[in-house]
Amino acid sequence: APFRPAAPAAKAGAAAAPPAPTAATPATAETGRFLVQVAAFANPAAAEELLIVLLKEGYKAYVAQVQTVNGTVHRVRVGPFSSRDEAQRTIERLRAADHKATLVGG
């Protein structure tokens, strides 16, 4: 199928912020089998703050925007991982550093 750009934002004047240059974009990151979700925020600035912390800590982190019935949610995720064991080790490291972490995918 030919490439088609994403549909414009539903709200007039709303523009999606470009992903941070050091973070994986959801288009590539979501293709991995196992992901770790650290948090989900309605506030994009809160998601960006956590993203920066995780990147500084050395994680391959990104923010994925998802439309829900309650509005846009900004999921802060780490990954992808090729195995459940690798994702689980990352969850343990995140939790040891006082982050929440949940396995998604797989």
MOPAC internal coordinates of N, CA, C and O (Angstrom, degrees):
PM7 1SCF
backbone

  N    0.0000 0     0.00 0     0.00 0    0    0    0
  C    1.4558 1     0.00 0     0.00 0    1    0    0
  C    1.5187 1   108.46 1     0.00 0    2    1    0
  O    1.2310 1   120.01 1   -35.99 1    3    2    1
  N    1.3035 1   117.59 1   144.01 1    3    2    1
  C    1.4597 1   119.68 1   179.98 1    5    3    2
  C    1.5136 1   110.96 1   -69.48 1    6    5    3
  O    1.2310 1   120.79 1   -25.49 1    7    6    5
  N    1.3155 1   116.09 1   154.51 1    7    6    5
  C    1.4612 1   121.76 1   179.18 1    9    7    6
  C    1.5143 1   109.43 1   -69.16 1   10    9    7
  O    1.2310 1   120.92 1   -47.04 1   11   10    9
  N    1.3262 1   115.84 1   132.96 1   11   10    9
  C    1.4578 1   120.84 1   175.98 1   13   11   10
  C    1.5155 1   107.86 1  -126.66 1   14   13   11
  O    1.2310 1   119.65 1   -49.57 1   15   14   13
  N    1.3156 1   118.27 1   130.43 1   15   14   13
  C    1.4640 1   119.94 1   178.18 1   17   15   14
  C    1.5191 1   110.88 1   -63.95 1   18   17   15
  O    1.2310 1   120.78 1   -23.14 1   19   18   17
  N    1.3177 1   116.12 1   156.86 1   19   18   17
  C    1.4602 1   121.64 1   179.56 1   21   19   18
  C    1.5193 1   109.74 1   -61.83 1   22   21   19
  O    1.2310 1   121.00 1   -29.12 1   23   22   21
  N    1.3126 1   115.70 1   150.88 1   23   22   21
  C    1.4648 1   120.82 1   178.06 1   25   23   22
  C    1.5142 1   109.66 1   -66.55 1   26   25   23
  O    1.2310 1   119.68 1   -31.36 1   27   26   25
  N    1.3151 1   118.21 1   148.64 1   27   26   25
  C    1.4609 1   120.77 1   179.01 1   29   27   26
  C    1.5256 1   111.06 1   -62.92 1   30   29   27
  O    1.2310 1   120.75 1   -24.09 1   31   30   29
  N    1.3148 1   116.16 1   155.91 1   31   30   29
  C    1.4609 1   121.49 1   179.28 1   33   31   30
  C    1.5236 1   109.26 1   -60.42 1   34   33   31
  O    1.2310 1   120.89 1   -32.25 1   35   34   33
  N    1.3340 1   115.91 1   147.75 1   35   34   33
  C    1.4577 1   121.03 1  -176.55 1   37   35   34
  C    1.5244 1   112.07 1   -67.15 1   38   37   35
  O    1.2310 1   119.97 1   143.36 1   39   38   37
  N    1.3146 1   117.67 1   -36.64 1   39   38   37
  C    1.4531 1   121.07 1  -178.67 1   41   39   38
  C    1.5218 1   109.77 1   -86.28 1   42   41   39
  O    1.2310 1   120.47 1   -42.87 1   43   42   41
  N    1.3127 1   116.71 1   137.13 1   43   42   41
  C    1.4606 1   120.38 1   177.78 1   45   43   42
  C    1.5124 1   109.62 1   -63.70 1   46   45   43
  O    1.2310 1   120.44 1   -47.21 1   47   46   45
  N    1.2867 1   116.77 1   132.79 1   47   46   45
  C    1.4627 1   121.60 1   178.63 1   49   47   46
  C    1.5155 1   113.91 1    83.40 1   50   49   47
  O    1.2310 1   119.39 1   172.79 1   51   50   49
  N    1.3207 1   118.76 1    -7.21 1   51   50   49
  C    1.4625 1   120.60 1   179.80 1   53   51   50
  C    1.5241 1   108.60 1   -80.87 1   54   53   51
  O    1.2310 1   120.90 1   -50.86 1   55   54   53
  N    1.2975 1   115.88 1   129.14 1   55   54   53
  C    1.4631 1   120.20 1   178.42 1   57   55   54
  C    1.5187 1   108.49 1  -129.88 1   58   57   55
  O    1.2310 1   120.61 1   -44.36 1   59   58   57
  N    1.2994 1   116.43 1   135.64 1   59   58   57
  C    1.4585 1   120.56 1   178.52 1   61   59   58
  C    1.5238 1   108.81 1   -73.76 1   62   61   59
  O    1.2310 1   121.00 1   -44.29 1   63   62   61
  N    1.3110 1   115.68 1   135.71 1   63   62   61
  C    1.4584 1   119.95 1   177.96 1   65   63   62
  C    1.5185 1   108.83 1   -71.93 1   66   65   63
  O    1.2310 1   119.79 1   -38.83 1   67   66   65
  N    1.3226 1   118.01 1   141.17 1   67   66   65
  C    1.4690 1   118.87 1   177.69 1   69   67   66
  C    1.5255 1   109.56 1   -67.90 1   70   69   67
  O    1.2310 1   119.67 1   -30.57 1   71   70   69
  N    1.3194 1   118.23 1   149.43 1   71   70   69
  C    1.4660 1   120.03 1  -179.98 1   73   71   70
  C    1.5273 1   110.66 1   -65.15 1   74   73   71
  O    1.2310 1   121.38 1   -26.99 1   75   74   73
  N    1.3090 1   114.97 1   153.01 1   75   74   73
  C    1.4617 1   119.84 1   176.87 1   77   75   74
  C    1.5174 1   108.81 1   -60.69 1   78   77   75
  O    1.2310 1   119.72 1   -41.15 1   79   78   77
  N    1.3303 1   118.14 1   138.85 1   79   78   77
  C    1.4624 1   119.53 1  -174.25 1   81   79   78
  C    1.5234 1   114.13 1   -62.80 1   82   81   79
  O    1.2310 1   119.72 1   154.64 1   83   82   81
  N    1.3402 1   118.14 1   -25.36 1   83   82   81
  C    1.4540 1   119.78 1  -178.43 1   85   83   82
  C    1.5199 1   112.36 1   -90.45 1   86   85   83
  O    1.2310 1   119.57 1   174.22 1   87   86   85
  N    1.3181 1   118.43 1    -5.78 1   87   86   85
  C    1.4571 1   121.38 1  -178.23 1   89   87   86
  C    1.5241 1   110.48 1   -98.44 1   90   89   87
  O    1.2310 1   120.96 1   -31.58 1   91   90   89
  N    1.3237 1   115.77 1   148.42 1   91   90   89
  C    1.4554 1   119.73 1   174.36 1   93   91   90
  C    1.5227 1   108.38 1   -68.73 1   94   93   91
  O    1.2310 1   120.01 1   -36.90 1   95   94   93
  N    1.2974 1   117.59 1   143.10 1   95   94   93
  C    1.4553 1   119.60 1   178.12 1   97   95   94
  C    1.5218 1   108.88 1   -84.61 1   98   97   95
  O    1.2310 1   119.78 1   -29.29 1   99   98   97
  N    1.3264 1   118.02 1   150.71 1   99   98   97
  C    1.4591 1   119.63 1  -178.77 1  101   99   98
  C    1.5165 1   113.53 1   -56.11 1  102  101   99
  O    1.2310 1   119.43 1   147.87 1  103  102  101
  N    1.3115 1   118.69 1   -32.13 1  103  102  101
  C    1.4632 1   120.68 1  -178.59 1  105  103  102
  C    1.5260 1   111.05 1   -59.07 1  106  105  103
  O    1.2310 1   120.02 1   144.25 1  107  106  105
  N    1.3294 1   117.56 1   -35.75 1  107  106  105
  C    1.4628 1   119.73 1   178.49 1  109  107  106
  C    1.5205 1   110.96 1   -94.29 1  110  109  107
  O    1.2310 1   119.99 1   142.93 1  111  110  109
  N    1.3005 1   117.62 1   -37.07 1  111  110  109
  C    1.4583 1   120.39 1  -174.85 1  113  111  110
  C    1.5244 1   112.00 1   -70.14 1  114  113  111
  O    1.2310 1   119.54 1   144.09 1  115  114  113
  N    1.3233 1   118.49 1   -35.91 1  115  114  113
  C    1.4532 1   121.12 1  -176.05 1  117  115  114
  C    1.5247 1   113.01 1   -70.92 1  118  117  115
  O    1.2310 1   119.54 1   169.85 1  119  118  117
  N    1.3287 1   118.48 1   -10.15 1  119  118  117
  C    1.4538 1   119.93 1  -178.64 1  121  119  118
  C    1.5229 1   112.33 1   -79.86 1  122  121  119
  O    1.2310 1   119.58 1   165.91 1  123  122  121
  N    1.3315 1   118.40 1   -14.09 1  123  122  121
  C    1.4535 1   121.13 1   177.82 1  125  123  122
  C    1.5156 1   110.53 1   -69.38 1  126  125  123
  O    1.2310 1   120.60 1   -23.08 1  127  126  125
  N    1.3039 1   116.45 1   156.92 1  127  126  125
  C    1.4516 1   119.75 1  -174.30 1  129  127  126
  C    1.5180 1   112.09 1   -76.79 1  130  129  127
  O    1.2310 1   119.71 1   140.14 1  131  130  129
  N    1.3299 1   118.16 1   -39.86 1  131  130  129
  C    1.4551 1   121.64 1  -176.75 1  133  131  130
  C    1.5252 1   109.93 1  -120.26 1  134  133  131
  O    1.2310 1   121.19 1   -47.52 1  135  134  133
  N    1.3141 1   115.32 1   132.48 1  135  134  133
  C    1.4577 1   122.51 1   178.25 1  137  135  134
  C    1.5189 1   108.47 1  -128.55 1  138  137  135
  O    1.2310 1   120.94 1   -22.17 1  139  138  137
  N    1.3212 1   115.80 1   157.83 1  139  138  137
  C    1.4555 1   121.52 1   175.61 1  141  139  138
  C    1.5173 1   107.67 1  -119.36 1  142  141  139
  O    1.2310 1   120.57 1   -58.58 1  143  142  141
  N    1.3266 1   116.52 1   121.42 1  143  142  141
  C    1.4533 1   120.07 1   175.81 1  145  143  142
  C    1.5159 1   108.62 1   -93.75 1  146  145  143
  O    1.2310 1   121.37 1   -52.27 1  147  146  145
  N    1.3379 1   114.98 1   127.73 1  147  146  145
  C    1.4595 1   121.15 1  -178.13 1  149  147  146
  C    1.5260 1   110.47 1   -96.91 1  150  149  147
  O    1.2310 1   120.14 1   143.46 1  151  150  149
  N    1.3329 1   117.34 1   -36.54 1  151  150  149
  C    1.4582 1   121.21 1  -179.79 1  153  151  150
  C    1.5172 1   109.54 1  -165.70 1  154  153  151
  O    1.2310 1   121.38 1   -12.37 1  155  154  153
  N    1.3403 1   114.97 1   167.63 1  155  154  153
  C    1.4619 1   122.16 1   173.36 1  157  155  154
  C    1.5213 1   107.22 1  -140.27 1  158  157  155
  O    1.2310 1   120.79 1   -49.02 1  159  158  157
  N    1.3210 1   116.10 1   130.98 1  159  158  157
  C    1.4578 1   121.82 1  -175.30 1  161  159  158
  C    1.5184 1   110.74 1  -128.61 1  162  161  159
  O    1.2310 1   120.58 1   -33.46 1  163  162  161
  N    1.3324 1   116.50 1   146.54 1  163  162  161
  C    1.4591 1   121.33 1   167.84 1  165  163  162
  C    1.5252 1   108.79 1   -78.16 1  166  165  163
  O    1.2310 1   120.32 1   148.95 1  167  166  165
  N    1.3138 1   117.00 1   -31.05 1  167  166  165
  C    1.4608 1   123.71 1  -176.97 1  169  167  166
  C    1.5368 1   109.92 1   -87.46 1  170  169  167
  O    1.2310 1   119.55 1   -65.37 1  171  170  169
  N    1.3338 1   118.47 1   114.63 1  171  170  169
  C    1.4629 1   119.71 1  -179.10 1  173  171  170
  C    1.5288 1   113.15 1   -63.75 1  174  173  171
  O    1.2310 1   119.63 1   150.08 1  175  174  173
  N    1.3201 1   118.31 1   -29.92 1  175  174  173
  C    1.4709 1   120.46 1   179.39 1  177  175  174
  C    1.5282 1   110.91 1   -66.15 1  178  177  175
  O    1.2310 1   120.20 1   142.68 1  179  178  177
  N    1.3232 1   117.22 1   -37.32 1  179  178  177
  C    1.4680 1   120.74 1   178.11 1  181  179  178
  C    1.5268 1   110.24 1   -65.57 1  182  181  179
  O    1.2310 1   120.60 1   139.36 1  183  182  181
  N    1.3255 1   116.45 1   -40.64 1  183  182  181
  C    1.4627 1   120.47 1   177.67 1  185  183  182
  C    1.5246 1   110.51 1   -63.42 1  186  185  183
  O    1.2310 1   120.57 1   138.34 1  187  186  185
  N    1.3269 1   116.51 1   -41.66 1  187  186  185
  C    1.4641 1   121.36 1  -179.88 1  189  187  186
  C    1.5328 1   111.02 1   -64.46 1  190  189  187
  O    1.2310 1   120.51 1   140.11 1  191  190  189
  N    1.3223 1   116.63 1   -39.89 1  191  190  189
  C    1.4715 1   120.38 1   178.45 1  193  191  190
  C    1.5256 1   111.03 1   -61.05 1  194  193  191
  O    1.2310 1   120.63 1   133.26 1  195  194  193
  N    1.3347 1   116.40 1   -46.74 1  195  194  193
  C    1.4645 1   119.71 1   178.74 1  197  195  194
  C    1.5201 1   110.75 1   -65.72 1  198  197  195
  O    1.2310 1   120.07 1   140.59 1  199  198  197
  N    1.3271 1   117.47 1   -39.41 1  199  198  197
  C    1.4607 1   121.00 1   177.49 1  201  199  198
  C    1.5281 1   110.69 1   -55.99 1  202  201  199
  O    1.2310 1   120.52 1   133.49 1  203  202  201
  N    1.3137 1   116.60 1   -46.51 1  203  202  201
  C    1.4691 1   120.94 1  -179.52 1  205  203  202
  C    1.5245 1   110.66 1   -60.81 1  206  205  203
  O    1.2310 1   120.42 1   136.98 1  207  206  205
  N    1.3346 1   116.81 1   -43.02 1  207  206  205
  C    1.4704 1   120.70 1   178.39 1  209  207  206
  C    1.5195 1   110.36 1   -59.72 1  210  209  207
  O    1.2310 1   120.64 1   131.85 1  211  210  209
  N    1.3296 1   116.39 1   -48.15 1  211  210  209
  C    1.4669 1   120.20 1  -177.80 1  213  211  210
  C    1.5245 1   111.92 1   -64.62 1  214  213  211
  O    1.2310 1   120.08 1   139.87 1  215  214  213
  N    1.3332 1   117.46 1   -40.13 1  215  214  213
  C    1.4673 1   120.21 1   177.94 1  217  215  214
  C    1.5232 1   110.45 1   -63.64 1  218  217  215
  O    1.2310 1   120.24 1   138.74 1  219  218  217
  N    1.3353 1   117.15 1   -41.26 1  219  218  217
  C    1.4719 1   120.56 1   178.23 1  221  219  218
  C    1.5238 1   111.38 1   -64.72 1  222  221  219
  O    1.2310 1   120.50 1   150.05 1  223  222  221
  N    1.3428 1   116.65 1   -29.95 1  223  222  221
  C    1.4664 1   121.08 1   178.21 1  225  223  222
  C    1.5319 1   111.67 1   -80.66 1  226  225  223
  O    1.2310 1   120.41 1   178.19 1  227  226  225
  N    1.3317 1   116.82 1    -1.81 1  227  226  225
  C    1.4577 1   120.38 1   174.54 1  229  227  226
  C    1.5153 1   115.74 1    95.06 1  230  229  227
  O    1.2310 1   119.72 1  -171.13 1  231  230  229
  N    1.3262 1   118.13 1     8.87 1  231  230  229
  C    1.4555 1   120.56 1   179.26 1  233  231  230
  C    1.5212 1   111.39 1   -84.75 1  234  233  231
  O    1.2310 1   120.73 1   -29.38 1  235  234  233
  N    1.3106 1   116.20 1   150.62 1  235  234  233
  C    1.4700 1   122.66 1   174.19 1  237  235  234
  C    1.5278 1   105.60 1   -86.94 1  238  237  235
  O    1.2310 1   121.10 1   -94.93 1  239  238  237
  N    1.3305 1   115.51 1    85.07 1  239  238  237
  C    1.4597 1   121.82 1  -172.09 1  241  239  238
  C    1.5251 1   111.23 1  -110.31 1  242  241  239
  O    1.2310 1   121.11 1   -20.75 1  243  242  241
  N    1.3239 1   115.49 1   159.25 1  243  242  241
  C    1.4564 1   121.78 1   177.31 1  245  243  242
  C    1.5202 1   109.03 1  -158.86 1  246  245  243
  O    1.2310 1   120.69 1   -12.33 1  247  246  245
  N    1.3144 1   116.28 1   167.67 1  247  246  245
  C    1.4658 1   122.56 1   175.81 1  249  247  246
  C    1.5237 1   108.14 1  -113.84 1  250  249  247
  O    1.2310 1   120.52 1   -50.51 1  251  250  249
  N    1.3160 1   116.61 1   129.49 1  251  250  249
  C    1.4593 1   122.70 1   176.14 1  253  251  250
  C    1.5239 1   108.21 1  -113.17 1  254  253  251
  O    1.2310 1   120.97 1   -55.17 1  255  254  253
  N    1.3209 1   115.74 1   124.83 1  255  254  253
  C    1.4684 1   120.33 1   178.00 1  257  255  254
  C    1.5250 1   108.80 1   -89.59 1  258  257  255
  O    1.2310 1   121.07 1   -46.00 1  259  258  257
  N    1.3334 1   115.56 1   134.00 1  259  258  257
  C    1.4590 1   121.38 1  -179.88 1  261  259  258
  C    1.5222 1   108.26 1  -132.01 1  262  261  259
  O    1.2310 1   121.00 1   -46.89 1  263  262  261
  N    1.3210 1   115.69 1   133.11 1  263  262  261
  C    1.4641 1   120.28 1   176.29 1  265  263  262
  C    1.5266 1   108.85 1   -85.78 1  266  265  263
  O    1.2310 1   120.79 1   -50.91 1  267  266  265
  N    1.3305 1   116.09 1   129.09 1  267  266  265
  C    1.4651 1   121.33 1   176.40 1  269  267  266
  C    1.5229 1   108.26 1  -124.78 1  270  269  267
  O    1.2310 1   120.60 1    -5.76 1  271  270  269
  N    1.3109 1   116.47 1   174.24 1  271  270  269
  C    1.4608 1   119.93 1   178.23 1  273  271  270
  C    1.5276 1   111.32 1   -63.75 1  274  273  271
  O    1.2310 1   120.30 1   158.64 1  275  274  273
  N    1.3178 1   117.04 1   -21.36 1  275  274  273
  C    1.4686 1   121.83 1   179.50 1  277  275  274
  C    1.5228 1   112.88 1   -97.24 1  278  277  275
  O    1.2310 1   119.60 1  -172.54 1  279  278  277
  N    1.3208 1   118.37 1     7.46 1  279  278  277
  C    1.4583 1   121.41 1  -179.83 1  281  279  278
  C    1.5191 1   111.63 1   115.29 1  282  281  279
  O    1.2310 1   121.06 1    12.49 1  283  282  281
  N    1.3168 1   115.57 1  -167.51 1  283  282  281
  C    1.4610 1   121.55 1  -177.93 1  285  283  282
  C    1.5215 1   110.49 1   -80.99 1  286  285  283
  O    1.2310 1   120.99 1   -46.00 1  287  286  285
  N    1.3268 1   115.71 1   134.00 1  287  286  285
  C    1.4598 1   122.59 1   174.99 1  289  287  286
  C    1.5270 1   106.89 1  -115.00 1  290  289  287
  O    1.2310 1   120.69 1   -43.31 1  291  290  289
  N    1.3161 1   116.28 1   136.69 1  291  290  289
  C    1.4691 1   122.83 1  -179.97 1  293  291  290
  C    1.5301 1   107.27 1  -108.00 1  294  293  291
  O    1.2310 1   120.91 1   -75.79 1  295  294  293
  N    1.3300 1   115.86 1   104.21 1  295  294  293
  C    1.4662 1   122.04 1  -177.75 1  297  295  294
  C    1.5260 1   109.21 1   -88.63 1  298  297  295
  O    1.2310 1   120.77 1   -52.96 1  299  298  297
  N    1.3060 1   116.13 1   127.04 1  299  298  297
  C    1.4611 1   121.35 1   176.51 1  301  299  298
  C    1.5258 1   106.40 1   -97.97 1  302  301  299
  O    1.2310 1   121.58 1   -61.50 1  303  302  301
  N    1.3282 1   114.58 1   118.50 1  303  302  301
  C    1.4648 1   120.19 1  -174.54 1  305  303  302
  C    1.5171 1   111.65 1  -129.84 1  306  305  303
  O    1.2310 1   121.70 1   -21.17 1  307  306  305
  N    1.3293 1   114.34 1   158.83 1  307  306  305
  C    1.4621 1   123.07 1   176.51 1  309  307  306
  C    1.5284 1   106.61 1  -124.38 1  310  309  307
  O    1.2310 1   120.81 1   -40.53 1  311  310  309
  N    1.3277 1   116.05 1   139.47 1  311  310  309
  C    1.4524 1   119.31 1   178.81 1  313  311  310
  C    1.5151 1   110.06 1   135.30 1  314  313  311
  O    1.2310 1   120.19 1    13.15 1  315  314  313
  N    1.2764 1   117.24 1  -166.85 1  315  314  313
  C    1.4567 1   129.57 1     8.22 1  317  315  314
  C    1.5272 1   112.36 1   -83.29 1  318  317  315
  O    1.2310 1   121.78 1   -16.05 1  319  318  317
  N    1.3248 1   114.21 1   163.95 1  319  318  317
  C    1.4615 1   121.82 1   177.54 1  321  319  318
  C    1.5193 1   108.14 1  -122.27 1  322  321  319
  O    1.2310 1   120.99 1   -34.99 1  323  322  321
  N    1.3186 1   115.71 1   145.01 1  323  322  321
  C    1.4632 1   119.78 1  -177.72 1  325  323  322
  C    1.5264 1   112.19 1   -82.95 1  326  325  323
  O    1.2310 1   120.22 1   165.02 1  327  326  325
  N    1.3456 1   117.19 1   -14.98 1  327  326  325
  C    1.4616 1   118.60 1   179.80 1  329  327  326
  C    1.5282 1   110.42 1  -139.14 1  330  329  327
  O    1.2310 1   121.39 1   -25.56 1  331  330  329
  N    1.3191 1   114.94 1   154.44 1  331  330  329
  C    1.4637 1   121.13 1   176.86 1  333  331  330
  C    1.5337 1   110.15 1   -62.20 1  334  333  331
  O    1.2310 1   120.17 1   140.96 1  335  334  333
  N    1.3378 1   117.28 1   -39.04 1  335  334  333
  C    1.4649 1   120.83 1  -179.74 1  337  335  334
  C    1.5273 1   111.16 1   -60.96 1  338  337  335
  O    1.2310 1   120.19 1   136.66 1  339  338  337
  N    1.3210 1   117.24 1   -43.34 1  339  338  337
  C    1.4604 1   121.05 1   179.35 1  341  339  338
  C    1.5341 1   110.30 1   -63.17 1  342  341  339
  O    1.2310 1   120.40 1   136.77 1  343  342  341
  N    1.3269 1   116.84 1   -43.23 1  343  342  341
  C    1.4674 1   120.85 1   177.72 1  345  343  342
  C    1.5270 1   110.44 1   -63.85 1  346  345  343
  O    1.2310 1   120.13 1   138.61 1  347  346  345
  N    1.3290 1   117.36 1   -41.39 1  347  346  345
  C    1.4632 1   121.03 1  -178.89 1  349  347  346
  C    1.5329 1   111.27 1   -65.18 1  350  349  347
  O    1.2310 1   120.00 1   141.60 1  351  350  349
  N    1.3280 1   117.61 1   -38.40 1  351  350  349
  C    1.4783 1   120.41 1   176.75 1  353  351  350
  C    1.5281 1   110.17 1   -63.17 1  354  353  351
  O    1.2310 1   120.60 1   141.60 1  355  354  353
  N    1.3252 1   116.46 1   -38.40 1  355  354  353
  C    1.4664 1   120.73 1   178.25 1  357  355  354
  C    1.5278 1   110.20 1   -66.95 1  358  357  355
  O    1.2310 1   119.94 1   139.52 1  359  358  357
  N    1.3258 1   117.72 1   -40.48 1  359  358  357
  C    1.4674 1   121.41 1   176.69 1  361  359  358
  C    1.5253 1   109.76 1   -58.32 1  362  361  359
  O    1.2310 1   120.17 1   135.03 1  363  362  361
  N    1.3155 1   117.29 1   -44.97 1  363  362  361
  C    1.4678 1   120.79 1   179.98 1  365  363  362
  C    1.5254 1   111.32 1   -62.20 1  366  365  363
  O    1.2310 1   120.10 1   138.67 1  367  366  365
  N    1.3528 1   117.41 1   -41.33 1  367  366  365
  C    1.4706 1   120.50 1   178.04 1  369  367  366
  C    1.5274 1   111.06 1   -65.34 1  370  369  367
  O    1.2310 1   120.30 1   137.60 1  371  370  369
  N    1.3380 1   117.03 1   -42.40 1  371  370  369
  C    1.4597 1   121.01 1   178.98 1  373  371  370
  C    1.5245 1   110.95 1   -62.32 1  374  373  371
  O    1.2310 1   120.49 1   134.36 1  375  374  373
  N    1.3276 1   116.67 1   -45.64 1  375  374  373
  C    1.4679 1   120.44 1  -179.63 1  377  375  374
  C    1.5207 1   111.58 1   -65.33 1  378  377  375
  O    1.2310 1   120.22 1   143.80 1  379  378  377
  N    1.3222 1   117.19 1   -36.20 1  379  378  377
  C    1.4662 1   120.95 1   177.10 1  381  379  378
  C    1.5238 1   111.19 1   -64.18 1  382  381  379
  O    1.2310 1   120.39 1   153.94 1  383  382  381
  N    1.3343 1   116.85 1   -26.06 1  383  382  381
  C    1.4736 1   122.76 1   178.21 1  385  383  382
  C    1.5311 1   111.03 1   -95.05 1  386  385  383
  O    1.2310 1   120.42 1  -161.43 1  387  386  385
  N    1.3401 1   116.81 1    18.57 1  387  386  385
  C    1.4680 1   123.35 1   177.61 1  389  387  386
  C    1.5148 1   114.89 1    66.42 1  390  389  387
  O    1.2310 1   120.15 1  -152.66 1  391  390  389
  N    1.3278 1   117.32 1    27.34 1  391  390  389
  C    1.4559 1   121.35 1   172.31 1  393  391  390
  C    1.5234 1   107.28 1  -100.17 1  394  393  391
  O    1.2310 1   120.50 1   -28.88 1  395  394  393
  N    1.3208 1   116.65 1   151.12 1  395  394  393
  C    1.4547 1   120.50 1   170.03 1  397  395  394
  C    1.5226 1   105.92 1   -81.79 1  398  397  395
  O    1.2310 1   120.48 1   -27.53 1  399  398  397
  N    1.3251 1   116.69 1   152.47 1  399  398  397
  C    1.4658 1   119.44 1  -179.98 1  401  399  398
  C    1.5177 1   108.77 1  -158.87 1  402  401  399
  O    1.2310 1   121.30 1   -46.27 1  403  402  401
  N    1.3353 1   115.12 1   133.73 1  403  402  401
  C    1.4502 1   121.93 1  -179.90 1  405  403  402
  C    1.5242 1   108.98 1  -136.24 1  406  405  403
  O    1.2310 1   120.34 1   -43.52 1  407  406  405
  N    1.3121 1   116.96 1   136.48 1  407  406  405
  C    1.4600 1   122.00 1   176.99 1  409  407  406
  C    1.5241 1   109.62 1   -73.47 1  410  409  407
  O    1.2310 1   120.82 1   -48.00 1  411  410  409
  N    1.3318 1   116.03 1   132.00 1  411  410  409
  C    1.4604 1   121.17 1   174.17 1  413  411  410
  C    1.5141 1   107.73 1  -129.78 1  414  413  411
  O    1.2310 1   120.30 1   -30.13 1  415  414  413
  N    1.3148 1   117.03 1   149.87 1  415  414  413
  C    1.4589 1   120.73 1  -176.80 1  417  415  414
  C    1.5095 1   110.34 1    87.82 1  418  417  415
  O    1.2310 1   121.57 1     0.92 1  419  418  417
  N    1.3078 1   114.60 1  -179.08 1  419  418  417
  C    1.4555 1   120.68 1   178.47 1  421  419  418
  C    1.4882 1   110.71 1    76.15 1  422  421  419
  O    1.2310 1   120.10 1   180.00 1  423  422  421

